[in-house]
């Protein structure tokens, strides 16, 4: 029989709808049952593409003995962390406070009032290798609840107080300085792995905002070591097994230090953030390798992750047929059965597919021990011929792989992650001069603007199969506004800038802390959890506050609304003490600080973008690495010009000179003479961008 999850839309919750555990979704029905029957609550938080969530589900949640204990002594609640990041954030803080670590599946025990008293992550069904068994744990907690309920309630109250104390930031009001950027850079140098790239040891995560910060630091300091760290990491990831060499796109992270064995799930946000890092590297270093990788990521996303409505799906699982990575790995014999002998032999040598294998059960994860150039030299082949033959092999193997049983696709559409992908595609359309990417970004943004709005003009968090759910959280607004800003700069369609301003104001109305500054993660009119937190850590995704800081700065410069820059200053001062303690944990926030310290540029192009002269000037601006610029169009048509000037009044007098497209360039609150000469603009841009 189905439990209470059968009517949900979340793919993760639906995975558990037929468990013998009597799961409830998060809501009043479950808490009412816990209060009326005086039972503790078992809260399980995970997501559809989480490998260890699957393991615990198969071991415990599908087990009759475990289900009997949970159903008899507890009220069991299941939460999709991607739909309800607010719940996940609060109770992950509990887990980290109680155990010093976190992760998914997240397992938390609560009193009927929702106060947490015990937490952990994955528990095996029975004790093994020093880990507590889930059956023993359930038995002990059920017994303690019956014998000494007051003790547990007291523990829950103490845990709640500790969490509430921990969420209290200590604003100093002091501005952050260039020294903060330098400290963040020095910490990255100490954490950098010079052999394999990336930061820290295994498991190793991409963390693209570390790399975008390093590129800004290199531009500022001209320190070549920063560029070496960026290049080593971006190239090692593309050559390693963390990249899907058959289907393209990046897996979630590497379980080893050398990027060989990935955790095979694929997340939309990783594709978005990594493609932006590769794009910026292409603009700064002018190496076509980085453009190639960006196009590969976009190929995967537009092929496999785009919904018919135009939005983007969330993730693809690591597991298929009950085994992690099975969809992605190969034996040499499998490759030989697909490809002609000479091509199979070349592919096997190049991608290091061996009879012994480098993964479980003799399977191999394709990866590149040598670059194309190094392998071609070793084999005595022209590089172009080698790459052409390998691409032919890839396509044939991909066609065969498509016939395998695919991992689960988590097909919900999240506003926040779509915002990141819209930003990436819009930036790609600009830097790579590809209108197809810009068009895909427009389609996704238009879908959200039309189909994921609340009646009051806000944003919903999730869309799936025609159903909307959950009012948007801070990251939904911040990430989507970011996407709209990039989309305006890619299209000069003023509608996107107008929507960005409206949603940014809506965000401030819902999330801004009027008393102290900064943004809460949850809206003021949303569900009240045991605590209301502010996120700042730039982890797998940047924090909502880090992106908000840069959004406020850019929108302020684009419109002349100094109140927006004042908000950014207040936000950054509020978090300054926390950031200055360990800047490396807040590298997206450091990108906003880099903008503040400057020099930042405001660029206005006056002219008709449909004319080749104007379009050529626009392309010259877009190809350069100018991370701290804002770009506006002053249209030539009277009606369009009035509308643009209503948004950005300072555009009024920035007109085309002598009927020629004209560039107005301002920096650090001072403007240069208008530029109509293409060569003069090229010289200024090269000097400004620091491209190498």
VMD Tcl script that draws the C-alpha trace (Angstrom):
set ca {
  {0.00 0.00 0.00}
  {1.15 3.53 -0.68}
  {1.93 5.79 2.24}
  {1.17 9.51 2.55}
  {3.74 10.44 -0.14}
  {1.78 9.02 -3.05}
  {0.17 12.35 -3.96}
  {3.43 14.32 -3.94}
  {5.19 15.60 -7.07}
  {8.79 15.46 -5.84}
  {10.64 12.60 -7.60}
  {12.50 11.94 -4.34}
  {9.35 11.65 -2.26}
  {7.72 9.47 -4.91}
  {10.69 7.09 -4.70}
  {9.52 6.36 -1.14}
  {5.77 6.30 -1.75}
  {5.65 2.49 -1.72}
  {7.94 1.95 1.27}
  {6.43 -0.02 4.16}
  {7.40 2.99 6.30}
  {4.33 5.16 6.80}
  {6.03 8.32 5.52}
  {4.39 11.73 5.76}
  {5.43 14.81 3.83}
  {6.47 17.79 5.95}
  {3.32 19.50 7.18}
  {0.79 19.98 9.93}
  {-0.78 16.54 9.46}
  {2.41 14.81 10.56}
  {3.09 17.14 13.48}
  {-0.51 16.88 14.65}
  {-0.25 13.09 14.68}
  {3.01 13.29 16.68}
  {1.44 15.63 19.25}
  {-1.81 13.69 19.61}
  {-0.07 10.32 19.95}
  {2.91 11.73 21.87}
  {5.48 10.22 19.53}
  {8.92 11.52 18.55}
  {9.47 12.37 14.91}
  {12.02 10.80 12.61}
  {12.95 13.33 9.92}
  {14.76 12.03 6.83}
  {16.10 14.58 4.34}
  {17.63 13.68 0.99}
  {17.28 14.13 -2.74}
  {16.47 12.01 -5.75}
  {20.00 11.59 -7.11}
  {21.72 10.96 -3.75}
  {23.61 7.63 -3.77}
  {23.70 7.07 0.00}
  {20.04 8.03 0.24}
  {19.36 5.10 -2.10}
  {21.55 2.80 -0.01}
  {19.73 3.65 3.23}
  {16.38 3.36 1.48}
  {17.13 -0.15 0.20}
  {18.68 -1.29 3.46}
  {16.23 0.21 5.92}
  {13.20 2.01 4.52}
  {12.20 -0.94 2.33}
  {12.75 -3.34 5.25}
  {9.72 -4.67 7.16}
  {11.53 -4.82 10.51}
  {12.68 -1.21 10.30}
  {9.25 -0.10 9.09}
  {7.58 -1.84 12.04}
  {9.73 0.09 14.53}
  {9.26 3.43 12.77}
  {5.51 2.97 12.36}
  {4.96 1.79 15.93}
  {7.07 4.30 17.85}
  {7.65 7.33 15.59}
  {6.05 9.62 13.05}
  {8.25 9.46 9.95}
  {8.63 12.57 7.76}
  {10.42 12.61 4.42}
  {11.75 15.88 2.91}
  {13.27 16.64 -0.50}
  {16.10 19.03 0.33}
  {16.01 20.54 -3.15}
  {12.36 21.52 -2.80}
  {12.69 22.59 0.84}
  {16.23 23.91 1.32}
  {14.94 25.91 4.30}
  {14.15 22.74 6.27}
  {17.39 21.13 5.16}
  {19.44 24.17 6.15}
  {17.99 24.37 9.66}
  {18.34 20.70 10.50}
  {21.71 20.34 8.78}
  {22.91 23.02 11.19}
  {21.63 20.79 13.98}
  {23.51 17.79 12.63}
  {26.74 19.75 12.26}
  {26.39 21.19 15.75}
  {25.73 17.79 17.33}
  {28.16 15.64 15.31}
  {30.66 18.04 13.72}
  {29.74 16.87 10.23}
  {26.83 16.69 7.82}
  {25.64 15.22 4.55}
  {22.79 13.27 3.03}
  {20.76 11.34 3.88}
  {20.20 13.61 6.85}
  {18.57 11.76 9.77}
  {17.19 13.83 12.65}
  {15.01 12.91 15.61}
  {12.63 15.60 16.88}
  {10.23 16.03 19.74}
  {6.55 16.35 18.73}
  {7.11 20.12 18.97}
  {9.78 19.90 16.26}
  {12.80 20.40 18.52}
  {15.80 18.25 17.48}
  {17.55 16.06 20.04}
  {19.60 13.59 17.97}
  {21.05 13.72 14.43}
  {23.25 11.88 12.00}
  {23.51 11.01 8.33}
  {23.61 7.48 6.93}
  {23.00 4.63 9.35}
  {23.37 0.98 8.25}
  {20.49 -1.27 9.17}
  {22.60 -3.03 11.81}
  {25.85 -1.98 13.46}
  {29.01 -2.46 11.41}
  {32.52 -1.00 11.17}
  {31.98 1.21 14.20}
  {28.74 2.70 12.85}
  {25.58 2.53 14.92}
  {22.87 0.36 13.43}
  {19.56 2.00 12.58}
  {17.50 -0.75 14.24}
  {19.48 -0.43 17.47}
  {19.18 3.35 17.33}
  {15.41 3.28 16.84}
  {15.02 0.79 19.68}
  {17.15 2.85 22.07}
  {15.42 6.16 21.29}
  {11.95 4.60 21.51}
  {12.84 3.09 24.87}
  {14.34 6.32 26.19}
  {11.26 8.27 25.04}
  {9.04 5.93 27.05}
  {11.29 5.87 30.14}
  {12.65 9.42 30.35}
  {10.73 11.71 28.07}
  {11.62 14.82 30.05}
  {15.30 14.24 29.46}
  {14.80 14.14 25.70}
  {12.60 17.24 25.72}
  {15.26 19.09 27.71}
  {17.94 17.97 25.23}
  {15.79 19.26 22.37}
  {15.42 22.65 24.03}
  {19.16 22.88 24.64}
  {19.92 21.97 21.02}
  {17.46 24.58 19.80}
  {19.06 27.29 21.96}
  {22.50 26.36 20.66}
  {21.35 26.61 17.04}
  {19.59 29.91 17.61}
  {22.70 31.33 19.26}
  {24.83 30.11 16.36}
  {22.71 31.90 13.76}
  {23.32 35.26 15.40}
  {25.85 37.13 13.26}
  {28.15 39.72 14.78}
  {28.16 42.74 12.48}
  {31.08 45.10 12.97}
  {30.12 47.80 10.50}
  {33.72 47.78 9.25}
  {34.23 47.68 5.50}
  {36.20 44.84 3.97}
  {39.39 45.82 2.15}
  {41.91 44.70 -0.43}
  {43.63 42.82 2.39}
  {40.58 40.54 2.63}
  {40.96 39.60 -1.03}
  {44.66 38.94 -0.54}
  {43.99 36.79 2.51}
  {41.46 34.72 0.55}
  {44.02 34.27 -2.21}
  {46.75 33.22 0.23}
  {44.41 30.65 1.78}
  {43.69 29.22 -1.66}
  {47.41 28.97 -2.40}
  {47.92 26.97 0.80}
  {44.95 24.69 0.01}
  {45.85 24.16 -3.67}
  {46.90 20.71 -4.91}
  {49.85 21.41 -7.26}
  {49.87 17.86 -8.64}
  {46.25 17.46 -9.70}
  {44.73 20.91 -9.33}
  {41.76 21.78 -7.18}
  {41.75 22.45 -3.49}
  {42.24 20.13 -0.56}
  {42.37 16.35 -0.84}
  {39.84 13.64 -1.60}
  {36.93 13.92 -2.05}
  {37.53 16.85 -4.36}
  {34.80 19.27 -5.45}
  {34.93 21.65 -8.42}
  {33.89 24.83 -6.48}
  {33.90 27.10 -9.58}
  {33.68 30.34 -7.58}
  {37.17 29.62 -6.22}
  {38.37 29.81 -9.81}
  {36.38 32.89 -10.84}
  {37.80 34.68 -7.80}
  {41.35 33.64 -8.74}
  {40.87 35.08 -12.22}
  {39.77 38.38 -10.71}
  {42.76 38.32 -8.40}
  {45.13 37.64 -11.29}
  {43.65 40.54 -13.24}
  {44.11 42.78 -10.22}
  {47.52 41.62 -9.01}
  {49.09 40.28 -12.22}
  {50.22 37.31 -10.13}
  {50.79 34.43 -12.60}
  {50.45 31.84 -9.83}
  {46.71 32.54 -9.70}
  {46.44 31.76 -13.40}
  {48.49 28.60 -12.99}
  {46.03 27.38 -10.33}
  {43.05 28.13 -12.57}
  {44.56 26.48 -15.65}
  {45.76 23.40 -13.79}
  {42.35 22.83 -12.24}
  {40.17 23.49 -15.28}
  {42.32 21.31 -17.53}
  {42.67 18.47 -15.00}
  {38.89 18.33 -14.50}
  {38.21 18.17 -18.24}
  {40.79 15.44 -18.73}
  {39.69 13.46 -15.66}
  {36.89 11.00 -15.11}
  {34.77 13.69 -13.45}
  {33.99 14.74 -17.04}
  {31.66 12.46 -19.01}
  {33.80 11.80 -22.11}
  {30.98 10.03 -23.93}
  {27.88 12.09 -23.11}
  {29.63 15.35 -22.06}
  {28.95 17.43 -18.96}
  {30.46 17.12 -15.48}
  {29.71 14.70 -12.68}
  {29.22 16.01 -9.15}
  {32.67 15.52 -7.60}
  {35.67 13.20 -7.53}
  {36.09 10.66 -4.74}
  {39.87 10.77 -5.25}
  {42.38 13.60 -5.51}
  {43.14 13.20 -9.22}
  {39.62 13.71 -10.61}
  {39.50 10.08 -11.85}
  {36.60 8.36 -10.07}
  {33.54 10.59 -9.85}
  {30.42 10.48 -7.79}
  {28.42 9.98 -10.96}
  {25.36 12.15 -10.38}
  {25.06 15.21 -12.60}
  {23.63 18.42 -11.20}
  {22.31 21.35 -13.21}
  {24.02 23.87 -10.95}
  {27.44 22.30 -11.57}
  {26.97 22.60 -15.34}
  {25.99 26.26 -14.94}
  {28.75 27.31 -12.55}
  {31.50 25.35 -14.28}
  {30.58 26.65 -17.71}
  {30.82 30.19 -16.35}
  {34.31 29.45 -14.99}
  {35.44 28.04 -18.35}
  {33.89 31.01 -20.16}
  {35.75 33.52 -18.03}
  {38.97 31.55 -18.52}
  {38.39 31.75 -22.28}
  {37.92 35.51 -22.08}
  {40.99 36.03 -19.89}
  {43.48 33.57 -21.40}
  {42.15 33.41 -24.98}
  {42.70 29.64 -25.06}
  {40.13 27.94 -27.34}
  {40.29 24.86 -25.08}
  {38.08 26.66 -22.57}
  {35.53 27.60 -25.23}
  {35.43 23.96 -26.36}
  {34.65 22.73 -22.83}
  {31.92 25.34 -22.42}
  {30.26 24.25 -25.65}
  {30.45 20.61 -24.53}
  {28.68 21.40 -21.27}
  {26.00 23.38 -23.09}
  {25.55 20.51 -25.58}
  {24.80 18.15 -22.70}
  {22.42 20.55 -20.95}
  {20.45 21.50 -24.06}
  {20.24 17.87 -25.18}
  {19.42 16.09 -21.92}
  {18.27 18.63 -19.35}
  {15.92 20.96 -21.20}
  {12.19 20.52 -20.60}
  {9.57 20.93 -23.33}
  {8.42 24.10 -21.52}
  {11.91 25.58 -21.87}
  {13.10 25.29 -18.28}
  {15.89 23.01 -17.14}
  {15.66 19.81 -15.12}
  {17.53 19.48 -11.85}
  {19.75 16.41 -11.96}
  {20.56 12.93 -13.17}
  {21.20 10.09 -10.74}
  {24.49 8.28 -10.16}
  {22.79 4.86 -10.02}
  {21.14 2.69 -12.63}
  {20.06 -0.92 -12.25}
  {20.95 -0.58 -8.58}
  {24.66 0.17 -9.20}
  {26.50 3.45 -9.03}
  {28.10 4.51 -12.29}
  {26.98 1.46 -14.29}
  {25.51 3.63 -17.06}
  {28.82 5.46 -17.58}
  {31.55 2.79 -17.43}
  {32.95 0.44 -20.09}
  {35.08 -2.62 -20.64}
  {37.56 -2.85 -23.48}
  {35.47 -5.68 -24.92}
  {32.31 -3.52 -24.99}
  {34.17 -0.84 -26.94}
  {35.61 -3.40 -29.35}
  {32.10 -4.68 -30.05}
  {30.95 -1.20 -31.12}
  {33.89 0.34 -33.00}
  {35.98 -0.85 -35.94}
  {39.24 -2.48 -34.73}
  {41.59 0.42 -35.50}
  {39.27 3.02 -33.99}
  {38.55 0.85 -30.94}
  {42.27 0.39 -30.33}
  {42.87 4.14 -30.58}
  {39.98 4.97 -28.26}
  {41.07 2.37 -25.69}
  {44.65 3.67 -25.65}
  {43.67 7.32 -25.51}
  {41.07 6.95 -22.74}
  {43.06 4.36 -20.76}
  {40.45 1.60 -20.89}
  {42.26 -1.53 -19.68}
  {41.33 -5.20 -19.25}
  {41.81 -4.78 -15.49}
  {39.77 -1.58 -15.33}
  {40.04 1.40 -13.01}
  {36.63 0.99 -11.38}
  {34.56 -1.75 -9.82}
  {34.16 -5.21 -11.44}
  {36.86 -4.59 -14.02}
  {35.03 -1.64 -15.58}
  {36.81 1.49 -16.76}
  {35.97 5.16 -16.44}
  {37.19 6.84 -19.64}
  {39.67 9.59 -18.86}
  {42.64 11.31 -20.52}
  {46.08 10.59 -19.03}
  {47.52 12.78 -21.81}
  {46.17 15.81 -23.61}
  {45.24 15.57 -27.28}
  {48.47 17.34 -28.22}
  {50.74 15.11 -26.09}
  {49.04 11.90 -27.26}
  {49.14 12.98 -30.92}
  {52.87 13.66 -30.65}
  {53.42 10.27 -29.01}
  {51.41 8.49 -31.70}
  {52.80 10.51 -34.60}
  {49.34 11.78 -35.60}
  {48.17 15.27 -36.53}
  {46.12 16.66 -33.62}
  {43.18 17.48 -35.88}
  {43.07 13.92 -37.21}
  {43.25 12.45 -33.71}
  {40.43 14.66 -32.42}
  {38.27 13.92 -35.46}
  {38.65 10.16 -35.07}
  {37.97 10.30 -31.33}
  {34.85 12.40 -31.90}
  {33.59 9.83 -34.42}
  {34.15 7.09 -31.82}
  {32.47 9.13 -29.10}
  {29.33 9.58 -31.16}
  {29.10 5.87 -31.96}
  {29.60 4.89 -28.33}
  {27.09 7.50 -27.22}
  {24.46 6.03 -29.56}
  {25.02 2.62 -28.01}
  {25.04 3.99 -24.47}
  {21.67 5.64 -25.08}
  {20.19 2.13 -25.34}
  {21.29 1.29 -21.79}
  {18.94 1.70 -18.83}
  {19.31 5.35 -17.91}
  {19.74 6.71 -14.39}
  {16.75 8.56 -12.95}
  {16.32 12.10 -14.22}
  {15.03 14.43 -11.53}
  {12.74 16.41 -13.79}
  {11.57 19.09 -11.41}
  {12.36 22.65 -12.45}
  {13.85 24.82 -9.70}
  {13.85 28.58 -10.11}
  {17.23 29.03 -8.42}
  {19.17 26.52 -10.48}
  {17.46 27.71 -13.65}
  {18.63 31.20 -12.77}
  {22.22 29.94 -12.72}
  {21.79 28.16 -16.06}
  {20.18 31.24 -17.61}
  {23.14 33.33 -16.44}
  {25.60 30.79 -17.88}
  {23.89 30.55 -21.26}
  {23.51 34.32 -21.50}
  {27.21 34.78 -20.74}
  {28.00 32.04 -23.26}
  {25.93 33.71 -25.93}
  {27.96 36.88 -25.40}
  {31.49 35.48 -25.07}
  {31.11 32.85 -27.80}
  {28.95 35.01 -30.06}
  {26.35 32.25 -30.28}
  {22.72 33.39 -30.45}
  {21.54 29.82 -29.86}
  {22.73 29.94 -26.26}
  {21.14 33.35 -25.75}
  {17.89 32.04 -27.21}
  {17.85 29.06 -24.84}
  {18.38 31.43 -21.91}
  {15.50 33.62 -23.11}
  {13.17 30.62 -23.42}
  {13.94 29.47 -19.88}
  {13.58 32.95 -18.42}
  {10.31 33.55 -20.24}
  {8.96 30.24 -18.91}
  {9.74 31.22 -15.31}
  {8.39 34.74 -15.76}
  {5.16 33.39 -17.22}
  {4.60 30.12 -15.37}
  {6.38 30.28 -12.01}
  {5.06 33.56 -10.59}
  {2.91 33.88 -7.48}
  {-0.35 35.87 -7.67}
  {1.42 38.77 -5.93}
  {4.26 38.82 -8.47}
  {6.82 36.79 -6.55}
  {8.41 33.49 -7.49}
  {7.59 29.88 -6.80}
  {10.39 27.48 -5.96}
  {9.43 24.42 -7.99}
  {7.50 23.37 -11.10}
  {6.82 19.77 -12.09}
  {4.16 18.31 -14.37}
  {2.17 21.52 -14.35}
  {2.18 21.87 -10.58}
  {3.81 24.74 -8.71}
  {4.97 24.39 -5.11}
  {6.63 26.35 -2.31}
  {7.13 30.12 -2.25}
  {10.61 31.03 -3.48}
  {13.53 31.25 -1.10}
  {16.35 33.79 -1.13}
  {18.41 31.85 -3.66}
  {15.45 31.60 -6.04}
  {15.20 35.37 -6.22}
  {18.93 36.12 -6.14}
  {19.99 33.53 -8.73}
  {17.13 34.34 -11.09}
  {17.79 38.08 -10.86}
  {21.42 37.30 -11.73}
  {20.21 35.40 -14.78}
  {17.99 38.30 -15.85}
  {20.85 40.80 -15.54}
  {23.07 38.65 -17.74}
  {20.20 38.16 -20.16}
  {19.66 41.88 -20.50}
  {23.35 42.36 -21.31}
  {23.11 39.54 -23.87}
  {19.96 40.80 -25.60}
  {19.48 44.44 -24.60}
  {15.82 43.52 -24.23}
  {14.83 46.05 -21.59}
  {12.08 43.76 -20.33}
  {14.67 41.56 -18.61}
  {16.26 44.48 -16.80}
  {12.85 45.77 -15.73}
  {11.91 42.33 -14.39}
  {15.25 42.08 -12.59}
  {14.58 45.37 -10.82}
  {11.05 44.37 -9.85}
  {12.08 40.97 -8.51}
  {15.08 42.45 -6.73}
  {12.76 44.84 -4.92}
  {10.39 41.99 -4.17}
  {13.33 40.08 -2.71}
  {14.26 42.99 -0.45}
  {10.65 43.28 0.72}
  {10.51 39.58 1.61}
  {13.99 38.75 2.88}
  {15.86 41.90 3.96}
  {16.62 42.25 7.68}
  {15.58 45.84 8.37}
  {17.09 45.74 11.84}
  {20.61 44.55 11.05}
  {21.03 44.09 7.29}
  {21.56 41.12 5.05}
  {18.92 38.71 3.80}
  {17.24 35.82 5.58}
  {16.95 32.58 3.64}
  {13.19 32.36 4.13}
  {10.56 35.03 3.34}
  {8.98 37.02 6.14}
  {5.55 35.67 5.23}
  {6.74 32.05 4.86}
  {6.49 29.05 7.17}
  {8.08 29.68 10.54}
  {10.63 27.00 11.37}
  {12.51 26.64 14.66}
  {14.94 29.34 13.55}
  {15.25 31.82 10.66}
  {18.72 31.67 9.19}
  {20.94 33.75 6.92}
  {23.17 31.81 4.57}
  {26.58 33.07 3.53}
  {28.85 30.07 2.89}
  {29.72 29.69 -0.79}
  {29.64 25.91 -1.06}
  {28.38 23.73 -3.91}
  {26.39 26.77 -4.97}
  {27.07 30.37 -3.98}
  {25.04 31.77 -1.12}
  {22.01 33.93 -1.74}
  {23.62 36.81 0.14}
  {26.82 36.65 -1.96}
  {24.86 36.83 -5.21}
  {22.55 39.49 -3.79}
  {25.53 41.74 -3.00}
  {26.70 41.65 -6.60}
  {23.17 42.01 -7.98}
  {22.64 45.14 -5.91}
  {25.93 46.62 -7.06}
  {25.26 45.91 -10.73}
  {21.66 47.09 -10.69}
  {22.73 50.22 -8.82}
  {25.31 51.04 -11.49}
  {22.91 50.18 -14.31}
  {20.14 52.45 -13.07}
  {21.89 55.12 -11.03}
  {19.84 54.11 -7.98}
  {22.40 54.73 -5.25}
  {20.04 53.23 -2.68}
  {20.83 49.81 -4.16}
  {24.56 50.33 -3.67}
  {23.86 51.48 -0.13}
  {22.01 48.21 0.50}
  {25.00 46.29 -0.87}
  {27.31 48.22 1.44}
  {25.08 47.49 4.42}
  {24.96 43.79 3.55}
  {28.72 43.54 3.14}
  {29.43 45.38 6.38}
  {26.99 43.13 8.20}
  {28.88 39.99 7.16}
  {32.36 41.56 7.22}
  {33.58 39.95 10.44}
  {32.55 36.47 9.34}
  {34.15 36.86 5.90}
  {37.38 38.34 7.24}
  {37.82 35.37 9.60}
  {38.21 32.90 6.71}
  {37.70 34.54 3.30}
  {38.29 31.36 1.28}
  {34.91 30.05 2.41}
  {33.19 33.02 0.74}
  {34.83 33.35 -2.67}
  {31.64 34.45 -4.44}
  {31.27 37.12 -1.77}
  {34.89 38.10 -2.55}
  {33.86 38.56 -6.19}
  {31.36 41.18 -5.00}
  {34.07 42.78 -2.86}
  {36.36 42.86 -5.90}
  {33.64 44.83 -7.71}
  {33.36 47.27 -4.80}
  {37.10 47.90 -4.59}
  {37.16 48.37 -8.33}
  {37.88 49.70 -10.76}
  {34.43 48.87 -12.10}
  {33.25 50.10 -15.48}
  {29.92 51.37 -16.71}
  {29.69 50.99 -20.48}
  {26.92 52.42 -22.64}
  {26.67 51.73 -26.35}
  {24.53 54.23 -28.24}
  {23.26 52.98 -31.56}
  {21.15 50.43 -33.36}
  {22.41 46.90 -32.53}
  {20.92 45.54 -35.75}
  {23.47 47.59 -37.72}
  {26.87 45.99 -38.30}
  {28.86 48.95 -36.96}
  {27.09 48.86 -33.60}
  {27.14 45.06 -33.48}
  {30.90 45.06 -34.05}
  {31.47 47.37 -31.07}
  {29.24 45.18 -28.91}
  {31.18 42.05 -29.90}
  {34.47 43.70 -28.99}
  {33.16 44.48 -25.51}
  {31.71 41.02 -24.98}
  {34.78 39.02 -25.92}
  {36.90 40.61 -23.18}
  {37.27 39.61 -19.54}
  {35.51 42.51 -17.82}
  {33.99 40.94 -14.69}
  {33.31 44.28 -13.02}
  {31.53 45.99 -15.86}
  {27.91 46.74 -16.53}
  {26.80 47.13 -20.12}
  {23.79 49.10 -21.33}
  {22.33 50.02 -24.69}
  {21.06 53.50 -25.41}
  {18.62 52.70 -28.25}
  {18.43 54.95 -31.28}
  {14.65 54.73 -31.67}
  {12.66 57.42 -29.84}
  {10.17 55.09 -28.14}
  {12.81 52.59 -27.06}
  {15.08 55.41 -25.86}
  {12.34 56.87 -23.64}
  {11.76 53.47 -22.05}
  {15.49 52.92 -21.45}
  {15.91 56.39 -19.96}
  {13.00 55.73 -17.60}
  {15.02 52.84 -16.16}
  {18.45 54.51 -16.41}
  {17.99 58.31 -16.49}
  {21.69 58.99 -17.08}
  {21.28 57.56 -20.61}
  {19.39 60.69 -21.66}
  {22.38 62.54 -23.09}
  {24.39 59.52 -24.21}
  {23.50 59.65 -27.87}
  {25.17 58.53 -31.08}
  {27.66 61.11 -32.30}
  {27.67 62.03 -35.98}
  {25.21 59.19 -36.63}
  {27.91 56.70 -35.66}
  {27.65 54.05 -32.95}
  {29.24 55.50 -29.85}
  {30.66 53.97 -26.70}
  {30.53 55.82 -23.40}
  {32.94 54.43 -20.81}
  {32.94 55.49 -17.16}
  {35.08 54.11 -14.35}
  {35.35 54.98 -10.65}
  {32.75 57.74 -10.99}
  {34.59 59.46 -13.86}
  {33.70 59.32 -17.58}
  {36.01 59.36 -20.58}
  {35.41 61.03 -23.90}
  {32.91 59.19 -26.12}
  {34.51 56.61 -28.44}
  {33.47 56.08 -32.05}
  {36.71 54.61 -33.37}
  {36.84 50.81 -33.29}
  {40.63 50.64 -32.93}
  {40.59 53.09 -30.03}
  {37.95 50.96 -28.26}
  {40.01 47.80 -28.85}
  {43.07 49.42 -27.25}
  {41.13 50.60 -24.21}
  {39.41 47.26 -23.74}
  {42.65 45.28 -23.91}
  {44.16 47.54 -21.29}
  {41.03 47.36 -19.11}
  {40.43 43.62 -19.35}
  {43.94 42.40 -18.68}
  {43.34 39.51 -21.09}
  {46.45 37.40 -21.48}
}
mol new
graphics top color blue
foreach p $ca { graphics top sphere $p radius 0.5 }
foreach p [lrange $ca 0 end-1] q [lrange $ca 1 end] { graphics top cylinder $p $q radius 0.2 }
display resetview
